[in-house]
Amino acid sequence: MKYALLTFIAVLSLTAVKAEDKKKATAAKGNKEIEWISFAEAEKRMKQEPRKVWIDVYTDWCGWCKVLDKKVFTNPDVINYMNKKFYAIKFNAERQDSIEFLGKKWGFKPEYKANELAVQLMNGQMAYPTTILMTENFQNPSPLGGYHPVEEVEQFLKFLGEDIYKTTKWEDYSKNFKNEWHEVPSSAPATPPAHAN
């Protein structure tokens, strides 16, 4: 009986040590997913630590939105950079409840079948997915429509995240840009189903 109890305690101790080692290894590698936050949380954090903003505007039925989630937003380089330099917000454009953002209440606009904040950010060009990039304090919203692979997302993130936009035109930057990040092969289909868009 004592032997069984000692064995149980030893196994329990080893399990705890392995769990702690795994936790430390995960922390050392960085986060495993993008930290998506709400508009309210982004406003709160912006007061403490100004950062750039990445808004992923999507709908539940959008096939390319799902491909973006599966192929781009799971990339370790994208995740680490986004979590370090940006506040990331996932925004379902078709949500029907009201959102409070920048001192205004944004409701649903039936004529667009979308929340009026999405309409405003996308300049009425309702195509999904759309990425909205903003500088600190939610300034200079720039919509980028469509699906963009990891290599293009790297360019967008670094152009804004490294403040390159302040000294260099996009055309010059993108022409000379050397990618370091690449899409990790997955079992995701290369294109969404035909009815998805």
C-alpha positions as a Python dict, from the first residue, in 0.01 Angstrom:
ca = {
    (1, 'M'): (0, 0, 0),
    (2, 'K'): (283, 242, 89),
    (3, 'Y'): (456, 157, -238),
    (4, 'A'): (140, 236, -436),
    (5, 'L'): (97, 567, -251),
    (6, 'L'): (462, 666, -311),
    (7, 'T'): (431, 575, -680),
    (8, 'F'): (113, 785, -707),
    (9, 'I'): (285, 1087, -543),
    (10, 'A'): (589, 1050, -773),
    (11, 'V'): (368, 1035, -1085),
    (12, 'L'): (168, 1334, -965),
    (13, 'S'): (487, 1535, -905),
    (14, 'L'): (628, 1447, -1249),
    (15, 'T'): (299, 1544, -1415),
    (16, 'A'): (304, 1882, -1241),
    (17, 'V'): (666, 1943, -1346),
    (18, 'K'): (590, 1847, -1708),
    (19, 'A'): (284, 2074, -1713),
    (20, 'E'): (490, 2366, -1584),
    (21, 'D'): (764, 2298, -1842),
    (22, 'K'): (504, 2290, -2119),
    (23, 'K'): (355, 2617, -1995),
    (24, 'K'): (701, 2782, -1997),
    (25, 'A'): (778, 2649, -2346),
    (26, 'T'): (449, 2786, -2478),
    (27, 'A'): (518, 3126, -2323),
    (28, 'A'): (867, 3130, -2474),
    (29, 'K'): (730, 3058, -2822),
    (30, 'G'): (472, 3332, -2790),
    (31, 'N'): (98, 3325, -2815),
    (32, 'K'): (-70, 3059, -3021),
    (33, 'E'): (-350, 3284, -3141),
    (34, 'I'): (-425, 3646, -3207),
    (35, 'E'): (-568, 3827, -2908),
    (36, 'W'): (-896, 3954, -3053),
    (37, 'I'): (-1053, 4223, -2837),
    (38, 'S'): (-1373, 4429, -2848),
    (39, 'F'): (-1400, 4792, -2956),
    (40, 'A'): (-1458, 4889, -2592),
    (41, 'E'): (-1148, 4702, -2475),
    (42, 'A'): (-941, 4859, -2756),
    (43, 'E'): (-1051, 5208, -2649),
    (44, 'K'): (-962, 5128, -2288),
    (45, 'R'): (-618, 4991, -2377),
    (46, 'M'): (-546, 5275, -2620),
    (47, 'K'): (-553, 5520, -2328),
    (48, 'Q'): (-281, 5321, -2148),
    (49, 'E'): (-68, 5214, -2445),
    (50, 'P'): (-135, 5360, -2792),
    (51, 'R'): (-99, 5103, -3071),
    (52, 'K'): (-197, 5056, -3431),
    (53, 'V'): (-532, 4883, -3496),
    (54, 'W'): (-624, 4590, -3723),
    (55, 'I'): (-998, 4532, -3770),
    (56, 'D'): (-1107, 4214, -3945),
    (57, 'V'): (-1453, 4287, -4088),
    (58, 'Y'): (-1626, 3959, -4173),
    (59, 'T'): (-1965, 3789, -4203),
    (60, 'D'): (-2070, 3441, -4099),
    (61, 'W'): (-2143, 3335, -4458),
    (62, 'C'): (-1818, 3466, -4613),
    (63, 'G'): (-1601, 3181, -4743),
    (64, 'W'): (-1287, 3391, -4788),
    (65, 'C'): (-1324, 3515, -4430),
    (66, 'K'): (-1297, 3154, -4314),
    (67, 'V'): (-990, 3096, -4534),
    (68, 'L'): (-831, 3410, -4385),
    (69, 'D'): (-896, 3275, -4033),
    (70, 'K'): (-755, 2933, -4118),
    (71, 'K'): (-453, 3021, -4332),
    (72, 'V'): (-342, 3369, -4220),
    (73, 'F'): (-459, 3431, -3864),
    (74, 'T'): (-304, 3099, -3752),
    (75, 'N'): (41, 3185, -3887),
    (76, 'P'): (288, 3216, -3594),
    (77, 'D'): (465, 3520, -3743),
    (78, 'V'): (136, 3702, -3800),
    (79, 'I'): (16, 3612, -3450),
    (80, 'N'): (333, 3727, -3273),
    (81, 'Y'): (364, 4053, -3465),
    (82, 'M'): (-5, 4140, -3436),
    (83, 'N'): (-11, 4073, -3061),
    (84, 'K'): (304, 4278, -3008),
    (85, 'K'): (223, 4588, -3216),
    (86, 'F'): (-153, 4602, -3279),
    (87, 'Y'): (-493, 4590, -3115),
    (88, 'A'): (-684, 4333, -3317),
    (89, 'I'): (-1063, 4350, -3342),
    (90, 'K'): (-1289, 4096, -3512),
    (91, 'F'): (-1605, 4266, -3631),
    (92, 'N'): (-1907, 4084, -3774),
    (93, 'A'): (-2043, 4351, -4010),
    (94, 'E'): (-2393, 4205, -3997),
    (95, 'R'): (-2434, 4215, -3620),
    (96, 'Q'): (-2765, 4374, -3535),
    (97, 'D'): (-2699, 4494, -3182),
    (98, 'S'): (-2563, 4844, -3120),
    (99, 'I'): (-2196, 4913, -3063),
    (100, 'E'): (-2053, 5203, -2867),
    (101, 'F'): (-1730, 5330, -3018),
    (102, 'L'): (-1555, 5668, -3009),
    (103, 'G'): (-1841, 5829, -2819),
    (104, 'K'): (-2112, 5723, -3062),
    (105, 'K'): (-2370, 5445, -3071),
    (106, 'W'): (-2365, 5252, -3399),
    (107, 'G'): (-2677, 5054, -3494),
    (108, 'F'): (-2788, 4825, -3774),
    (109, 'K'): (-2857, 4976, -4119),
    (110, 'P'): (-3110, 4754, -4302),
    (111, 'E'): (-3039, 4915, -4641),
    (112, 'Y'): (-2678, 4788, -4616),
    (113, 'K'): (-2763, 4473, -4417),
    (114, 'A'): (-2479, 4579, -4190),
    (115, 'N'): (-2392, 4771, -3877),
    (116, 'E'): (-2346, 5142, -3952),
    (117, 'L'): (-1993, 5132, -3806),
    (118, 'A'): (-1899, 4875, -4072),
    (119, 'V'): (-2058, 5095, -4339),
    (120, 'Q'): (-1860, 5396, -4213),
    (121, 'L'): (-1526, 5213, -4187),
    (122, 'M'): (-1569, 5052, -4530),
    (123, 'N'): (-1690, 5372, -4700),
    (124, 'G'): (-2009, 5192, -4802),
    (125, 'Q'): (-1813, 4934, -5007),
    (126, 'M'): (-1959, 4624, -4845),
    (127, 'A'): (-1728, 4341, -4953),
    (128, 'Y'): (-1596, 4070, -4725),
    (129, 'P'): (-1347, 4019, -4584),
    (130, 'T'): (-1226, 4375, -4544),
    (131, 'T'): (-933, 4474, -4325),
    (132, 'I'): (-939, 4818, -4166),
    (133, 'L'): (-597, 4949, -4061),
    (134, 'M'): (-571, 5246, -3826),
    (135, 'T'): (-289, 5437, -3665),
    (136, 'E'): (-283, 5507, -3292),
    (137, 'N'): (-598, 5654, -3135),
    (138, 'F'): (-810, 5511, -3418),
    (139, 'Q'): (-688, 5762, -3677),
    (140, 'N'): (-667, 5731, -4056),
    (141, 'P'): (-888, 5426, -4120),
    (142, 'S'): (-773, 5252, -4438),
    (143, 'P'): (-991, 4970, -4575),
    (144, 'L'): (-825, 4686, -4766),
    (145, 'G'): (-1085, 4468, -4936),
    (146, 'G'): (-1053, 4099, -5008),
    (147, 'Y'): (-843, 3805, -4899),
    (148, 'H'): (-471, 3868, -4853),
    (149, 'P'): (-219, 3585, -4802),
    (150, 'V'): (45, 3584, -4528),
    (151, 'E'): (304, 3748, -4753),
    (152, 'E'): (79, 4051, -4818),
    (153, 'V'): (-34, 4071, -4456),
    (154, 'E'): (333, 4086, -4353),
    (155, 'Q'): (379, 4390, -4577),
    (156, 'F'): (71, 4567, -4436),
    (157, 'L'): (164, 4494, -4075),
    (158, 'K'): (524, 4609, -4109),
    (159, 'F'): (444, 4916, -4321),
    (160, 'L'): (216, 5044, -4046),
    (161, 'G'): (374, 4876, -3742),
    (162, 'E'): (726, 5003, -3812),
    (163, 'D'): (599, 5355, -3905),
    (164, 'I'): (744, 5315, -4255),
    (165, 'Y'): (434, 5490, -4393),
    (166, 'K'): (564, 5815, -4240),
    (167, 'T'): (870, 5830, -4467),
    (168, 'T'): (805, 5603, -4766),
    (169, 'K'): (530, 5572, -5027),
    (170, 'W'): (352, 5236, -5041),
    (171, 'E'): (455, 5183, -5405),
    (172, 'D'): (826, 5219, -5324),
    (173, 'Y'): (799, 5010, -5010),
    (174, 'S'): (608, 4721, -5165),
    (175, 'K'): (832, 4713, -5474),
    (176, 'N'): (1144, 4658, -5262),
    (177, 'F'): (991, 4451, -4982),
    (178, 'K'): (1150, 4113, -4904),
    (179, 'N'): (915, 3868, -4737),
    (180, 'E'): (1029, 3675, -4432),
    (181, 'W'): (695, 3512, -4348),
    (182, 'H'): (531, 3240, -4551),
    (183, 'E'): (206, 3056, -4539),
    (184, 'V'): (221, 2728, -4355),
    (185, 'P'): (74, 2449, -4570),
    (186, 'S'): (-252, 2320, -4431),
    (187, 'S'): (-537, 2098, -4531),
    (188, 'A'): (-758, 2402, -4600),
    (189, 'P'): (-896, 2424, -4953),
    (190, 'A'): (-716, 2671, -5177),
    (191, 'T'): (-1044, 2845, -5258),
    (192, 'P'): (-1375, 2860, -5075),
    (193, 'P'): (-1688, 2697, -5216),
    (194, 'A'): (-1838, 2881, -5516),
    (195, 'H'): (-2143, 2993, -5315),
    (196, 'A'): (-1929, 3142, -5035),
    (197, 'N'): (-1887, 3487, -5188),
}
